[in-house]
Amino acid sequence: MKSHLYGAWLTLFAAFNSRDKEIFRVVLAVVVLAAFLGLLVWLWIKVSRRFQQRRVQKIQAALSGLGFTLRDDHDELLRLVGLFKIGQRGDWRQVLNAFELALPATGGTQLMDYYFQVGSGKSRRGLRQTLALIHDKQRELPAFVLAPEGFFSRVAQGFGAKDIDFDSYTKFSGMFKLQGDDESAVRALFTPAIIEELERHPGITLEGRGGYVLVFRAGKRIKPENFPQFHEEAQRLAQLFLR
């Protein structure tokens, strides 16, 4: 049967004129290329999902015993992250591998991977980091962004405010940019004790507003085995503002 079909195709092809043969070759090449690209995309998706599953399993194992549970409603987390400057950058924003430590009486903690894309054309690139979002229902913080001096301090742009410096803490002012909607309220929030503690955490980025503090290192995706340490550091830093 197959040999008859093959012979029929050869007969049909032989009946084509030279122009038809060229069109047939081009169409066949496009079909083969599309099929090949489709196969590559399928393999990439399959491998990516496998890596995602393995990462989730490793994070889950690392956090076992700490009370965290895997969270599936990423849309709500994406909405919460969108309240902060990091969540308003770029596009193709995604929350992945989200884990929740729920404390119904006071709030709770969310640990998650976060992805978004910036730029366009050849300069377009994806950025990944792990976020810790700590919530305290009893607190109401002024909106602020504390980001390292340098490239990623652009996350703080958008407040339309100048960099808030502290004359008595030149090391802190050299390490970070601090901006906020209400400069006097932000200055009052950053006490000497908080400033001195933050000097021990170079490269950290903090965003606060309402009862939330968001903690991360720009472009840094935490290794699964280091999630407990990241959780501990984020809690310590968030409690500087939420206690």
C-alpha positions as CSV (number, residue, x, y, z in Angstrom):
1,M,0.0,0.0,0.0
2,K,2.8,2.4,1.0
3,S,4.7,1.6,-2.2
4,H,1.6,2.4,-4.3
5,L,1.1,5.7,-2.6
6,Y,4.8,6.6,-3.0
7,G,4.5,5.7,-6.7
8,A,1.4,7.8,-7.1
9,W,3.2,10.8,-5.5
10,L,6.2,10.3,-7.9
11,T,3.8,10.2,-10.9
12,L,2.0,13.3,-9.7
13,F,5.3,15.2,-9.1
14,A,6.6,14.2,-12.6
15,A,3.5,15.7,-14.1
16,F,4.3,19.1,-12.6
17,N,6.0,21.7,-14.7
18,S,9.2,23.3,-13.5
19,R,7.4,26.2,-11.8
20,D,4.9,23.9,-10.0
21,K,7.8,21.7,-8.8
22,E,9.6,24.7,-7.3
23,I,6.4,25.8,-5.5
24,F,6.0,22.3,-4.2
25,R,9.6,22.2,-2.9
26,V,9.1,25.5,-1.2
27,V,5.8,24.4,0.4
28,L,7.3,21.1,1.5
29,A,10.3,22.9,3.0
30,V,8.1,25.3,5.0
31,V,6.0,22.3,6.2
32,V,9.1,20.4,7.3
33,L,10.5,23.5,9.0
34,A,7.2,24.2,10.8
35,A,7.0,20.6,12.0
36,F,10.6,20.7,13.2
37,L,10.1,24.0,15.1
38,G,6.9,22.6,16.6
39,L,8.8,19.6,17.8
40,L,11.4,21.8,19.4
41,V,8.8,23.9,21.1
42,W,7.1,20.8,22.4
43,L,10.4,19.4,23.7
44,W,11.2,22.8,25.4
45,I,7.8,22.9,27.1
46,K,8.1,19.3,28.3
47,V,11.7,19.8,29.6
48,S,10.7,23.1,31.3
49,R,7.8,21.5,33.0
50,R,10.0,18.7,34.2
51,F,12.5,21.2,35.7
52,Q,9.6,23.1,37.2
53,Q,8.3,20.0,38.9
54,R,11.7,19.1,40.2
55,R,12.2,22.6,41.6
56,V,8.8,22.5,43.3
57,Q,9.6,19.2,44.9
58,K,13.0,20.3,46.1
59,I,11.6,23.6,47.6
60,Q,8.8,21.6,49.3
61,A,11.4,19.2,50.8
62,A,13.6,22.1,52.0
63,L,10.6,23.9,53.6
64,S,9.1,20.7,55.2
65,G,8.5,21.1,58.9
66,L,8.2,24.9,58.6
67,G,4.4,24.9,58.0
68,F,4.5,26.0,54.4
69,T,2.0,24.7,51.9
70,L,2.0,24.8,48.1
71,R,-0.3,27.5,46.7
72,D,-2.0,27.2,43.4
73,D,-3.9,30.5,43.1
74,H,-1.2,32.4,41.4
75,D,-3.5,35.1,40.0
76,E,-4.2,36.5,43.4
77,L,-0.4,36.5,44.2
78,L,0.2,38.2,40.9
79,R,-2.3,40.9,41.9
80,L,-0.6,41.4,45.2
81,V,2.9,41.7,43.6
82,G,1.4,44.1,41.2
83,L,0.9,46.6,44.1
84,F,4.6,47.0,44.2
85,K,7.1,48.6,41.8
86,I,8.7,45.2,40.9
87,G,5.3,44.0,39.9
88,Q,4.7,46.9,37.6
89,R,7.9,46.4,35.5
90,G,8.0,44.8,32.1
91,D,5.4,42.3,30.8
92,W,4.8,38.5,30.6
93,R,4.7,38.6,34.4
94,Q,4.4,35.2,36.1
95,V,4.3,33.8,39.6
96,L,5.7,30.3,40.0
97,N,6.5,27.8,42.7
98,A,4.5,29.7,45.4
99,F,4.4,28.5,49.0
100,E,2.3,30.0,51.8
101,L,2.8,30.1,55.6
102,A,-0.7,31.2,56.7
103,L,-1.2,33.0,60.0
104,P,-4.9,33.8,60.0
105,A,-4.8,36.0,63.1
106,T,-2.0,38.3,61.9
107,G,-1.3,37.7,58.2
108,G,1.3,35.3,56.8
109,T,4.2,34.8,54.4
110,Q,4.4,34.0,50.7
111,L,7.5,32.6,49.1
112,M,7.5,32.5,45.3
113,D,9.5,32.7,42.1
114,Y,8.7,35.7,39.9
115,Y,9.4,36.2,36.2
116,F,8.9,39.1,33.8
117,Q,10.4,40.4,30.6
118,V,11.9,43.8,29.8
119,G,13.2,45.5,26.7
120,S,12.3,44.9,23.1
121,G,13.7,43.3,20.0
122,K,17.2,42.0,20.4
123,S,17.6,43.6,23.9
124,R,14.6,41.8,25.3
125,R,15.4,39.6,28.2
126,G,13.7,37.8,31.0
127,L,14.4,38.5,34.7
128,R,13.9,36.0,37.5
129,Q,14.0,36.3,41.3
130,T,12.6,34.8,44.4
131,L,10.2,37.0,46.4
132,A,9.2,36.9,50.0
133,L,5.9,38.8,50.8
134,I,5.2,39.2,54.5
135,H,1.8,40.5,55.7
136,D,0.8,41.9,59.0
137,K,-2.8,42.9,59.3
138,Q,-2.1,45.2,62.3
139,R,0.4,47.5,60.6
140,E,0.0,50.3,58.0
141,L,3.3,51.3,56.4
142,P,4.0,54.3,54.2
143,A,4.9,53.3,50.6
144,F,8.7,53.0,50.1
145,V,11.3,51.3,48.0
146,L,14.8,50.5,49.2
147,A,17.0,49.3,46.4
148,P,20.8,48.9,46.0
149,E,22.6,51.7,44.3
150,G,23.2,50.9,40.7
151,F,21.3,49.4,37.8
152,F,18.3,48.0,39.6
153,S,17.6,51.1,41.6
154,R,15.4,51.9,38.6
155,V,12.8,49.9,40.4
156,A,12.4,52.8,42.7
157,Q,11.7,55.3,39.9
158,G,8.1,56.2,39.6
159,F,7.6,57.8,43.0
160,G,8.7,61.1,41.5
161,A,10.7,61.7,44.7
162,K,14.3,62.3,45.3
163,D,16.6,59.8,47.0
164,I,16.2,60.0,50.7
165,D,19.7,60.2,52.4
166,F,20.7,60.2,56.0
167,D,23.6,62.5,56.8
168,S,24.6,60.5,59.8
169,Y,24.7,57.2,57.8
170,T,26.8,57.8,54.8
171,K,27.5,54.0,54.4
172,F,23.8,53.3,54.2
173,S,23.1,56.2,51.8
174,G,26.0,54.9,49.6
175,M,24.6,51.3,49.6
176,F,21.0,52.0,48.9
177,K,18.5,54.3,47.2
178,L,15.5,55.0,49.3
179,Q,12.3,56.7,48.0
180,G,8.8,57.0,49.1
181,D,5.5,58.9,48.6
182,D,5.7,60.6,52.0
183,E,9.4,61.5,52.7
184,S,8.8,62.6,56.3
185,A,6.9,59.3,57.1
186,V,9.6,57.2,55.5
187,R,12.3,59.0,57.4
188,A,10.5,58.4,60.6
189,L,10.2,54.7,59.7
190,F,13.9,54.2,59.1
191,T,15.2,54.5,62.6
192,P,18.9,54.2,63.4
193,A,18.5,50.6,64.5
194,I,16.8,49.7,61.2
195,I,19.4,51.5,59.2
196,E,22.3,49.7,61.0
197,E,20.7,46.3,60.5
198,L,20.1,47.0,56.8
199,E,23.8,47.8,56.4
200,R,24.4,44.2,57.1
201,H,22.4,43.1,54.1
202,P,24.1,44.4,50.9
203,G,22.2,43.8,47.7
204,I,18.8,43.4,49.4
205,T,15.7,45.2,48.0
206,L,12.7,46.0,50.2
207,E,9.3,47.4,49.2
208,G,6.7,48.3,51.8
209,R,3.1,49.5,51.7
210,G,0.1,49.1,53.9
211,G,0.6,45.9,55.9
212,Y,3.0,44.3,53.5
213,V,6.8,44.1,53.1
214,L,8.3,42.6,49.9
215,V,11.9,41.2,50.2
216,F,14.1,40.0,47.4
217,R,17.4,40.3,45.6
218,A,17.1,41.6,42.1
219,G,17.6,38.9,39.5
220,K,18.5,36.4,42.2
221,R,16.5,33.1,42.1
222,I,17.1,31.3,45.4
223,K,18.3,27.7,45.2
224,P,15.7,25.3,46.6
225,E,17.9,24.2,49.5
226,N,18.4,27.8,50.5
227,F,14.7,28.7,50.9
228,P,14.7,28.3,54.7
229,Q,17.6,30.7,55.0
230,F,15.9,33.2,52.7
231,H,12.7,32.9,54.7
232,E,14.6,33.5,57.9
233,E,16.4,36.6,56.5
234,A,13.1,38.0,54.9
235,Q,11.3,37.5,58.2
236,R,14.0,39.3,60.2
237,L,14.1,42.2,57.8
238,A,10.3,42.5,57.5
239,Q,9.9,42.5,61.3
240,L,12.1,45.6,61.5
241,F,9.1,47.4,60.0
242,L,6.1,45.3,61.1
243,R,6.8,44.7,64.8
